[in-house]
Amino acid sequence: MADVSQASPAPEVDIEKSKDVTQEVTEFNDDLKSDFDSDHKQDGVKKVEAVTSVWTKKTLWIMFALLYLVSFVDMLTVSVEGNLTPYVTSAFYQHGLLATTSIVASILGGSSKLAIAKLIDIWGRVEGFLAMLLIMVLGLVMKAACKNVETYAAAQTFYWTGHLGLIYIIDVVIADMTTLRNRMLMLTLNGTPTIASTFAGPKIAELFYTQSTFRWGFGACCIILVGVAFPTAIVMLLNQRKAAKMGMLPEMPSGRTLLQSLKHYVVQFDGDIRHPSRHSRLLTLPPAFSLASSSGDKWRSGSIIAMIVIGILCLIAFYCWEKWGATIPFLPFHYLKDRTIIGSCLLYGIMFISIFAWDAYYSSYLQVVHNQSITHAGYILNSFSLTSAFISPFIGLIIRYTGNVKYTACAGIPFVVLGTALLIPFRQPSTHVGILVMCQLFNGIGTGIFATCGQLAVMAAVTHQEIAVATALWGMFGSIGAAVGLTIAGGLWTNVLPGALVRELPGGSKDLAATIYSSLVIQQEYPVGTEIRDAIIRAYADVQRKMVIAGCGFVPLLVVCILMWRNLNVKKLEEHRSQAKGTIW
């Protein structure tokens, strides 16, 4: 499709440009008709449209401020939690399971967004917000009280599901409140709390570890989160009540019997029940390298082979069901084959595969190999997310004024290539930490551009009714990508590091390999410069270099994913959609 953002004074070109714009608008014509057909919309979507139509500009900005505060506390909690986790697993002498404890959480947390999307479309945004808060609180309480690594892994699953769900619902609410043109500006501004949490999180984590316990760290975060989230929910409920008094909400109750309601919700959740993320667990979890290594026959195990085969067959069955069998599909089928949506989702997933393949044990690497404290290791690690959060609002501004998404996304390619490829020669004990920070900054810029443009590309390709589901689909690919990356990292760590320790340790200390492998604390007990610490450092460097090479292998695929997109201009799309439906900001 031609670039509709380009202008020319020549009349002939203007005519062609008008044809291009008409073609672009026509492509979305059917979607727009369905978007403005109230019968097509589910009750949750009707409810949020009624709520946003009755609140004032003052209420709008109050909501932005409250959501920003919730995002700040959530990101601070993530930062504190991430810096404490290596010491939690080490407390149970299972440091090698650091990545494994997050694999299940990433898969289940990401796939849960699809059920959440249906829930908030059917029941409402505020109901979903409160549900995710409850799940997140449950996870943090379990973390604070855990007595073994298995309980901690379960707690991480609850916590991560609630965290991803909460951030996802906040994104959807902001999307409800903004026009397509301004959306990424507000979404990226809402992500800037990462700038503060980058510096505050590691220091807070270190203070809890040295002055108290990691348990109180999780407990304190839980209390603060509840304190800032409730006012946000109250404002949502008050405005929902205001819309109800004005008679703008869907009729309640529905008038259905219990049996009719059961049938109604089975049909409504039909597509989600069969969604591929449910079956992707069969592909990702059982054969995970870190888990498969504990199986007696490893990859020859019948259960692992069976799960891979069943997982592939279920994915094919889902695709066929969505096309020919679903009464109410998870997402209209023409979206599931839309190259912009497919390319954006693959970009987000592959991006996280590449990142987590070398990032999962990076904090431990910095503390052991470069002798960094928890705080300084956190600063280096979080400089990635800091840069991404800083650059994203500027990308949102560029898109706001140019309307172009695809070519803006292409600007991130050289940064990701440099940031990842340079890690191969620089992931060595002799490398200055400043160079490692430089690589983090490159990757932060590139992924910030990719994430901003990718999310908007998905939103631009669907109507308001499908925004929640499409965004959930996009986020699910990111979570599965993170799980695959963690699987690669965990597999390399559990299969390479023990052997490297045995190989590198001095002759009289080789029997200590298993004990050293089990705990980050024990690894740090050997002073820098001693023979055993130097052996640990060499073993770390060996496995970390393999992780980086694995991550680099996925980078070329990112370019292919971006080239799949249509060259949509969100300014032109917004102008057309605004003619049919009023917008807020």
C-alpha positions as CSV (number, residue, x, y, z in Angstrom):
1,M,0.0,0.0,0.0
2,A,1.3,3.5,-0.8
3,D,2.4,5.8,1.9
4,V,-0.5,8.1,2.6
5,S,1.6,10.3,4.8
6,Q,3.6,11.6,1.9
7,A,2.3,14.9,0.3
8,S,3.1,16.6,-3.0
9,P,2.0,19.9,-4.5
10,A,1.4,18.4,-7.9
11,P,-2.3,17.9,-8.6
12,E,-1.7,14.5,-10.3
13,V,0.0,13.2,-7.2
14,D,-2.7,14.6,-4.9
15,I,-5.3,12.6,-6.8
16,E,-3.3,9.5,-6.5
17,K,-2.8,10.2,-2.8
18,S,-6.6,10.6,-2.4
19,K,-7.0,7.2,-4.0
20,D,-4.5,5.7,-1.6
21,V,-6.3,7.2,1.4
22,T,-9.7,5.9,0.0
23,Q,-8.2,2.5,-0.5
24,E,-6.8,2.5,3.1
25,V,-10.1,3.6,4.5
26,T,-12.1,1.1,2.4
27,E,-9.9,-1.7,3.8
28,F,-11.2,-0.9,7.2
29,N,-14.8,-0.1,6.2
30,D,-16.4,-3.3,7.3
31,D,-14.6,-3.0,10.7
32,L,-15.8,0.5,11.2
33,K,-19.4,-0.4,10.5
34,S,-19.2,-3.2,13.0
35,D,-17.5,-0.9,15.5
36,F,-20.4,1.6,15.5
37,D,-23.1,-1.1,15.5
38,S,-24.2,-1.3,19.2
39,D,-25.6,-4.8,18.7
40,H,-22.1,-6.0,17.8
41,K,-20.6,-4.7,21.1
42,Q,-20.5,-6.7,24.3
43,D,-21.8,-5.3,27.5
44,G,-18.4,-4.4,29.0
45,V,-17.5,-2.3,25.9
46,K,-20.9,-0.6,26.0
47,K,-20.4,0.1,29.7
48,V,-17.0,1.7,29.3
49,E,-18.2,3.8,26.4
50,A,-21.1,5.0,28.5
51,V,-18.7,5.9,31.4
52,T,-16.3,7.8,29.3
53,S,-19.1,9.8,27.7
54,V,-20.3,11.2,31.1
55,W,-17.1,12.2,32.7
56,T,-15.5,15.6,32.4
57,K,-12.0,16.6,31.4
58,K,-11.2,17.0,35.1
59,T,-12.2,13.4,35.7
60,L,-10.2,12.3,32.7
61,W,-7.0,13.8,34.0
62,I,-7.7,12.5,37.5
63,M,-8.0,9.0,36.1
64,F,-4.7,9.4,34.2
65,A,-3.0,10.5,37.4
66,L,-4.4,7.6,39.4
67,L,-3.5,5.1,36.8
68,Y,0.0,6.6,36.6
69,L,0.3,6.1,40.4
70,V,-0.8,2.5,40.3
71,S,1.7,1.9,37.4
72,F,4.4,3.5,39.5
73,V,3.9,1.2,42.5
74,D,3.5,-1.9,40.3
75,M,6.7,-1.2,38.4
76,L,8.5,-0.5,41.7
77,T,7.2,-3.8,43.0
78,V,8.5,-5.6,39.9
79,S,11.9,-4.0,40.3
80,V,12.2,-4.9,44.0
81,E,10.9,-8.5,43.4
82,G,13.3,-9.0,40.5
83,N,16.3,-8.0,42.6
84,L,15.3,-10.2,45.5
85,T,14.4,-13.4,43.5
86,P,18.0,-14.7,43.2
87,Y,18.3,-14.6,47.0
88,V,14.9,-16.3,47.5
89,T,15.9,-19.3,45.3
90,S,19.4,-19.3,46.9
91,A,17.7,-19.4,50.4
92,F,16.4,-22.8,49.4
93,Y,19.7,-23.8,47.7
94,Q,18.0,-23.8,44.3
95,H,19.6,-20.9,42.5
96,G,19.8,-22.8,39.3
97,L,16.0,-22.8,39.2
98,L,15.9,-19.0,38.9
99,A,14.7,-19.1,35.3
100,T,12.5,-22.1,35.8
101,T,10.4,-20.5,38.5
102,S,9.4,-17.8,35.9
103,I,8.7,-20.0,32.9
104,V,5.3,-21.2,34.1
105,A,4.4,-17.7,35.4
106,S,5.2,-16.2,32.0
107,I,3.1,-18.7,30.1
108,L,0.1,-18.6,32.4
109,G,0.3,-14.9,33.0
110,G,0.4,-14.1,29.3
111,S,-2.3,-16.6,28.3
112,S,-4.6,-15.3,31.1
113,K,-4.8,-12.0,29.3
114,L,-7.1,-13.6,26.7
115,A,-9.6,-14.7,29.4
116,I,-9.2,-11.2,31.0
117,A,-9.9,-9.6,27.7
118,K,-13.2,-11.5,27.4
119,L,-14.0,-10.8,31.0
120,I,-13.6,-7.1,30.8
121,D,-15.5,-7.0,27.4
122,I,-18.4,-8.9,28.9
123,W,-18.5,-7.6,32.5
124,G,-16.5,-4.4,32.6
125,R,-13.0,-2.8,33.1
126,V,-13.3,-2.1,36.9
127,E,-14.4,-5.6,37.7
128,G,-11.3,-6.9,35.9
129,F,-9.1,-4.3,37.6
130,L,-10.2,-5.5,41.1
131,A,-9.9,-9.2,40.2
132,M,-6.3,-8.7,39.0
133,L,-5.5,-6.7,42.2
134,L,-6.8,-9.6,44.3
135,I,-4.7,-12.2,42.4
136,M,-1.6,-10.0,42.6
137,V,-2.1,-9.5,46.4
138,L,-2.5,-13.3,46.8
139,G,0.8,-13.9,45.0
140,L,2.7,-11.4,47.1
141,V,1.3,-12.8,50.4
142,M,2.4,-16.3,49.3
143,K,5.8,-15.0,48.4
144,A,6.2,-13.5,51.8
145,A,5.1,-16.7,53.5
146,C,6.8,-19.3,51.3
147,K,8.8,-22.1,52.9
148,N,10.2,-23.8,49.8
149,V,11.0,-23.1,46.1
150,E,7.8,-24.9,44.9
151,T,5.6,-22.6,46.9
152,Y,7.6,-19.6,45.6
153,A,7.1,-20.8,42.0
154,A,3.3,-21.0,42.6
155,A,3.3,-17.6,44.2
156,Q,5.3,-16.2,41.3
157,T,2.6,-17.5,38.9
158,F,-0.2,-15.8,40.9
159,Y,1.8,-12.6,41.2
160,W,2.9,-12.4,37.6
161,T,-0.6,-13.2,36.3
162,G,-2.0,-10.4,38.4
163,H,0.8,-8.0,37.5
164,L,0.4,-8.6,33.7
165,G,-3.3,-8.5,34.0
166,L,-3.3,-5.2,36.0
167,I,-0.9,-3.5,33.5
168,Y,-2.9,-4.8,30.6
169,I,-6.2,-3.5,32.0
170,I,-4.6,-0.1,32.6
171,D,-3.5,-0.1,29.0
172,V,-7.0,-0.9,27.8
173,V,-8.6,1.8,30.0
174,I,-6.1,4.4,28.6
175,A,-7.0,3.1,25.1
176,D,-10.7,3.6,25.9
177,M,-9.9,7.2,27.0
178,T,-7.8,8.3,24.0
179,T,-7.9,8.7,20.3
180,L,-5.7,6.5,18.1
181,R,-3.4,9.4,17.3
182,N,-2.8,10.3,21.0
183,R,-2.9,6.8,22.3
184,M,0.7,5.8,22.3
185,L,1.8,9.2,23.7
186,M,-0.4,8.5,26.8
187,L,0.5,4.8,27.0
188,T,4.2,5.5,26.9
189,L,3.9,8.4,29.4
190,N,2.2,5.9,31.7
191,G,5.3,3.7,31.4
192,T,7.7,6.4,32.6
193,P,7.5,5.3,36.3
194,T,10.2,2.8,35.2
195,I,12.6,5.7,35.2
196,A,12.2,6.1,39.0
197,S,11.8,2.4,39.7
198,T,15.1,1.7,38.0
199,F,17.0,3.6,40.7
200,A,14.6,3.0,43.6
201,G,13.9,-0.7,43.2
202,P,17.4,-2.1,43.6
203,K,18.2,0.1,46.5
204,I,15.0,-0.8,48.3
205,A,15.6,-4.5,47.6
206,E,19.1,-4.3,49.1
207,L,17.9,-2.5,52.2
208,F,15.2,-5.2,52.8
209,Y,17.8,-7.9,52.2
210,T,20.4,-6.4,54.5
211,Q,18.3,-4.7,57.1
212,S,15.2,-6.9,57.2
213,T,14.2,-10.0,55.1
214,F,13.0,-10.5,51.6
215,R,9.6,-11.6,53.1
216,W,9.0,-8.1,54.4
217,G,10.0,-6.7,51.1
218,F,7.1,-8.6,49.4
219,G,4.7,-7.7,52.3
220,A,5.4,-4.0,52.2
221,C,4.9,-3.9,48.4
222,C,1.6,-5.7,48.8
223,I,0.3,-3.1,51.4
224,I,1.4,-0.1,49.3
225,L,-0.1,-1.5,46.1
226,V,-3.5,-2.0,47.7
227,G,-3.4,1.5,49.2
228,V,-2.9,3.2,45.8
229,A,-5.2,0.9,43.7
230,F,-8.4,1.3,45.7
231,P,-8.8,5.0,45.0
232,T,-8.5,4.3,41.3
233,A,-11.2,1.6,41.5
234,I,-13.5,3.9,43.5
235,V,-13.3,6.6,40.8
236,M,-14.1,4.0,38.2
237,L,-17.1,2.8,40.2
238,L,-18.4,6.3,40.9
239,N,-18.4,7.2,37.2
240,Q,-20.0,3.9,36.4
241,R,-22.8,4.7,38.9
242,K,-23.2,8.1,37.3
243,A,-23.7,6.6,33.9
244,A,-26.2,4.1,35.4
245,K,-28.2,6.9,36.9
246,M,-28.4,8.5,33.4
247,G,-29.7,5.3,32.0
248,M,-26.7,4.8,29.7
249,L,-25.5,1.4,30.9
250,P,-26.7,-1.9,29.4
251,E,-29.8,-3.3,31.1
252,M,-29.2,-5.2,34.3
253,P,-30.1,-7.8,35.2
254,S,-30.1,-9.7,31.9
255,G,-33.3,-11.6,32.5
256,R,-31.6,-14.9,31.7
257,T,-32.1,-18.0,33.8
258,L,-29.1,-19.8,35.4
259,L,-29.0,-22.3,32.6
260,Q,-29.4,-19.6,30.0
261,S,-26.6,-17.6,31.6
262,L,-24.3,-20.7,31.7
263,K,-24.9,-21.3,28.0
264,H,-24.4,-17.6,27.2
265,Y,-21.0,-17.4,28.9
266,V,-19.9,-20.7,27.4
267,V,-20.6,-19.2,23.9
268,Q,-19.0,-15.9,24.8
269,F,-15.8,-17.5,26.0
270,D,-15.8,-20.1,23.2
271,G,-12.9,-18.7,21.3
272,D,-10.8,-18.1,24.4
273,I,-11.2,-21.6,25.7
274,R,-9.7,-23.0,22.4
275,H,-7.1,-20.3,22.1
276,P,-3.6,-21.4,21.1
277,S,-2.0,-20.1,24.2
278,R,-3.8,-22.8,26.2
279,H,-2.1,-25.4,24.0
280,S,1.2,-23.5,23.7
281,R,1.9,-24.8,27.3
282,L,2.2,-28.2,25.8
283,L,4.9,-26.9,23.4
284,T,6.8,-24.7,25.9
285,L,6.6,-26.1,29.4
286,P,7.1,-29.9,29.2
287,P,10.0,-29.8,26.8
288,A,11.6,-26.8,28.4
289,F,15.3,-27.5,28.3
290,S,15.7,-26.8,32.0
291,L,12.8,-29.2,32.8
292,A,13.6,-31.8,30.2
293,S,17.1,-32.2,31.7
294,S,15.5,-33.7,34.8
295,S,13.7,-36.4,32.8
296,G,15.3,-39.7,32.8
297,D,15.3,-40.1,29.0
298,K,15.4,-36.3,28.5
299,W,14.3,-35.6,24.9
300,R,13.6,-39.3,24.2
301,S,10.9,-39.3,27.0
302,G,7.6,-40.4,25.6
303,S,5.6,-37.9,27.6
304,I,7.7,-35.0,26.3
305,I,7.3,-36.1,22.6
306,A,3.6,-36.7,23.1
307,M,3.0,-33.3,24.5
308,I,4.9,-31.6,21.6
309,V,2.8,-33.5,19.1
310,I,-0.5,-32.8,20.9
311,G,0.4,-29.2,21.2
312,I,1.0,-28.8,17.5
313,L,-2.2,-30.6,16.6
314,C,-4.2,-28.5,19.1
315,L,-2.9,-25.3,17.4
316,I,-4.0,-26.6,14.0
317,A,-7.4,-27.5,15.5
318,F,-7.8,-24.1,17.0
319,Y,-7.1,-22.4,13.7
320,C,-9.7,-24.6,11.9
321,W,-12.3,-24.0,14.7
322,E,-11.9,-20.2,14.5
323,K,-12.4,-20.3,10.8
324,W,-15.3,-22.7,10.4
325,G,-16.8,-23.7,13.8
326,A,-16.8,-20.9,16.4
327,T,-20.2,-19.3,17.2
328,I,-18.5,-16.2,18.6
329,P,-14.9,-16.3,17.6
330,F,-12.1,-15.2,19.9
331,L,-11.2,-12.6,17.2
332,P,-12.9,-12.2,13.8
333,F,-11.0,-14.5,11.5
334,H,-9.9,-11.8,9.1
335,Y,-7.9,-10.3,11.9
336,L,-6.2,-13.6,12.6
337,K,-4.7,-13.6,9.1
338,D,-4.0,-9.9,9.0
339,R,-0.3,-9.5,8.2
340,T,0.1,-6.4,10.4
341,I,-1.3,-8.1,13.4
342,I,0.7,-11.3,12.7
343,G,3.9,-9.3,12.2
344,S,3.4,-7.2,15.3
345,C,2.7,-10.2,17.5
346,L,5.6,-12.1,16.2
347,L,7.9,-9.1,16.6
348,Y,6.9,-8.8,20.3
349,G,7.4,-12.5,20.9
350,I,10.7,-12.9,19.1
351,M,12.0,-9.7,20.7
352,F,11.4,-11.2,24.2
353,I,12.9,-14.6,23.1
354,S,16.1,-12.8,22.2
355,I,16.2,-10.7,25.3
356,F,15.4,-13.3,28.0
357,A,17.8,-15.8,26.4
358,W,20.7,-13.7,27.7
359,D,19.0,-11.6,30.4
360,A,17.6,-14.2,32.8
361,Y,20.7,-14.7,34.9
362,Y,22.3,-11.3,34.2
363,S,21.9,-10.0,37.7
364,S,23.7,-13.0,39.1
365,Y,26.4,-12.6,36.5
366,L,27.0,-9.0,37.4
367,Q,27.3,-9.7,41.1
368,V,29.6,-12.7,40.7
369,V,31.8,-11.8,37.7
370,H,31.9,-8.0,38.1
371,N,31.5,-8.0,41.9
372,Q,28.6,-5.6,41.9
373,S,26.3,-5.1,44.8
374,I,22.5,-5.8,44.5
375,T,21.9,-2.0,44.0
376,H,24.6,-1.5,41.3
377,A,23.7,-4.8,39.5
378,G,20.1,-3.6,39.5
379,Y,21.1,-0.2,38.1
380,I,23.0,-1.9,35.2
381,L,20.2,-4.4,34.6
382,N,17.5,-1.8,34.7
383,S,19.2,0.7,32.5
384,F,17.6,-1.3,29.7
385,S,14.0,-0.6,30.9
386,L,15.0,2.9,31.9
387,T,16.1,3.8,28.3
388,S,13.0,2.1,26.9
389,A,10.7,4.1,29.2
390,F,12.6,7.3,28.4
391,I,12.6,7.0,24.6
392,S,9.0,5.7,24.2
393,P,7.1,9.0,24.8
394,F,9.3,10.6,22.1
395,I,8.3,7.8,19.7
396,G,4.7,8.4,20.6
397,L,5.1,12.1,19.7
398,I,6.7,11.2,16.4
399,I,3.8,9.0,15.6
400,R,1.3,11.6,16.7
401,Y,2.7,14.2,14.2
402,T,3.7,11.9,11.3
403,G,1.1,9.2,11.7
404,N,3.6,6.7,10.4
405,V,4.1,3.5,12.3
406,K,6.0,1.1,10.1
407,Y,9.0,3.3,9.2
408,T,9.2,4.5,12.7
409,A,9.6,0.9,13.9
410,C,12.4,0.4,11.4
411,A,14.5,2.9,13.3
412,G,14.9,0.5,16.1
413,I,16.6,-2.2,14.0
414,P,20.2,-0.9,14.1
415,F,20.0,-0.3,17.9
416,V,18.9,-3.9,18.6
417,V,21.5,-5.3,16.3
418,L,24.3,-3.4,17.9
419,G,23.0,-3.9,21.5
420,T,22.7,-7.7,21.1
421,A,25.6,-8.5,18.8
422,L,28.2,-6.4,20.8
423,L,27.4,-8.6,23.9
424,I,29.2,-11.5,22.3
425,P,32.7,-10.0,22.5
426,F,31.8,-7.9,25.6
427,R,30.3,-10.6,27.8
428,Q,33.7,-11.3,29.4
429,P,35.1,-10.7,32.9
430,S,37.6,-8.2,31.6
431,T,34.9,-5.9,30.0
432,H,34.3,-2.6,31.8
433,V,30.8,-2.3,33.2
434,G,30.4,0.9,31.3
435,I,30.4,-1.0,28.0
436,L,27.8,-3.4,29.4
437,V,25.6,-0.4,30.2
438,M,26.1,0.9,26.7
439,C,24.8,-2.3,25.3
440,Q,21.8,-2.1,27.6
441,L,21.1,1.4,26.4
442,F,21.2,0.3,22.7
443,N,18.8,-2.5,23.4
444,G,16.5,-0.3,25.5
445,I,16.2,2.2,22.6
446,G,15.5,-0.5,20.0
447,T,13.0,-2.4,22.1
448,G,11.3,0.8,23.2
449,I,10.7,1.7,19.5
450,F,9.5,-1.9,18.7
451,A,7.1,-2.1,21.6
452,T,5.6,1.3,21.0
453,C,5.1,0.9,17.3
454,G,4.0,-2.8,17.6
455,Q,1.3,-2.2,20.1
456,L,-0.1,0.7,18.1
457,A,0.0,-1.3,14.8
458,V,-2.2,-3.9,16.4
459,M,-4.6,-1.3,17.8
460,A,-4.8,0.5,14.5
461,A,-5.8,-2.7,12.7
462,V,-8.9,-3.4,14.8
463,T,-12.0,-1.6,16.0
464,H,-12.9,-0.6,19.6
465,Q,-14.8,-3.8,20.2
466,E,-11.6,-5.8,19.5
467,I,-9.0,-3.6,21.1
468,A,-9.0,-5.5,24.4
469,V,-8.7,-8.9,22.7
470,A,-6.2,-7.8,20.1
471,T,-4.0,-6.2,22.8
472,A,-4.2,-9.4,24.9
473,L,-3.2,-11.4,21.9
474,W,-0.2,-9.1,21.3
475,G,0.8,-9.3,25.0
476,M,0.4,-13.1,25.0
477,F,3.0,-13.4,22.3
478,G,5.3,-11.3,24.5
479,S,4.8,-13.6,27.5
480,I,5.3,-16.8,25.4
481,G,8.4,-15.2,23.9
482,A,9.7,-14.5,27.4
483,A,8.9,-18.0,28.5
484,V,10.8,-19.4,25.5
485,G,13.7,-17.1,26.2
486,L,13.7,-18.2,29.9
487,T,13.6,-21.8,28.7
488,I,16.6,-21.4,26.6
489,A,18.5,-19.6,29.4
490,G,17.4,-22.2,32.0
491,G,18.4,-25.0,29.7
492,L,21.9,-23.6,29.0
493,W,22.4,-22.7,32.7
494,T,21.4,-26.1,34.1
495,N,23.1,-28.1,31.4
496,V,26.3,-26.1,30.9
497,L,27.2,-24.4,34.2
498,P,27.6,-27.5,36.4
499,G,30.0,-29.1,33.9
500,A,31.9,-25.8,33.5
501,L,32.3,-25.5,37.3
502,V,33.7,-29.1,37.5
503,R,36.0,-28.3,34.6
504,E,37.3,-25.0,36.0
505,L,37.5,-25.6,39.7
506,P,40.9,-26.6,41.1
507,G,41.6,-30.3,41.5
508,G,40.9,-30.4,45.3
509,S,37.7,-28.4,45.0
510,K,35.8,-30.1,42.3
511,D,33.5,-31.8,44.9
512,L,32.2,-28.3,45.8
513,A,30.7,-27.8,42.3
514,A,27.2,-28.8,43.2
515,T,27.2,-26.7,46.4
516,I,28.5,-23.6,44.6
517,Y,26.0,-24.1,41.8
518,S,23.1,-24.2,44.2
519,S,23.5,-20.7,45.8
520,L,24.4,-17.2,44.7
521,V,25.3,-16.4,48.3
522,I,27.9,-19.3,48.5
523,Q,29.4,-18.1,45.2
524,Q,29.9,-14.7,46.6
525,E,31.5,-16.0,49.8
526,Y,34.8,-16.7,47.9
527,P,36.7,-13.4,47.7
528,V,37.6,-12.0,44.3
529,G,41.1,-13.0,43.3
530,T,41.0,-16.4,45.0
531,E,41.4,-19.5,42.8
532,I,37.9,-20.8,43.4
533,R,36.2,-17.4,42.7
534,D,38.2,-17.1,39.5
535,A,37.1,-20.6,38.5
536,I,33.4,-19.6,39.1
537,I,33.9,-16.4,37.0
538,R,35.3,-18.4,34.1
539,A,32.4,-20.9,34.3
540,Y,29.9,-18.0,34.4
541,A,31.6,-16.3,31.4
542,D,31.4,-19.6,29.4
543,V,27.6,-20.1,29.9
544,Q,26.8,-16.4,29.5
545,R,28.5,-16.2,26.1
546,K,26.5,-19.2,24.9
547,M,23.3,-17.4,26.1
548,V,24.2,-14.2,24.1
549,I,24.9,-16.2,20.9
550,A,21.5,-17.9,21.3
551,G,19.8,-14.5,21.7
552,C,21.6,-13.1,18.7
553,G,20.2,-15.8,16.5
554,F,16.7,-14.4,16.7
555,V,17.5,-10.8,15.8
556,P,17.3,-11.1,12.0
557,L,13.7,-12.4,12.4
558,L,12.7,-9.0,13.9
559,V,13.4,-7.3,10.6
560,V,11.2,-9.8,8.7
561,C,8.4,-9.2,11.2
562,I,8.4,-5.4,10.7
563,L,8.4,-5.7,6.9
564,M,5.2,-7.8,7.1
565,W,3.2,-4.7,8.3
566,R,1.0,-2.6,6.1
567,N,2.1,1.0,5.9
568,L,-0.8,2.4,7.9
569,N,-1.1,6.1,8.7
570,V,-2.9,6.5,12.0
571,K,-3.7,10.2,11.4
572,K,-5.7,9.3,8.3
573,L,-7.4,6.4,10.1
574,E,-8.3,8.6,13.0
575,E,-9.8,11.3,10.9
576,H,-12.1,8.8,9.2
577,R,-13.1,7.1,12.5
578,S,-13.8,10.4,14.2
579,Q,-16.3,11.3,11.6
580,A,-18.4,8.4,12.7
581,K,-17.8,8.5,16.4
582,G,-16.8,11.1,18.9
583,T,-13.6,10.7,20.8
584,I,-12.3,12.0,24.1
585,W,-8.7,13.1,23.7
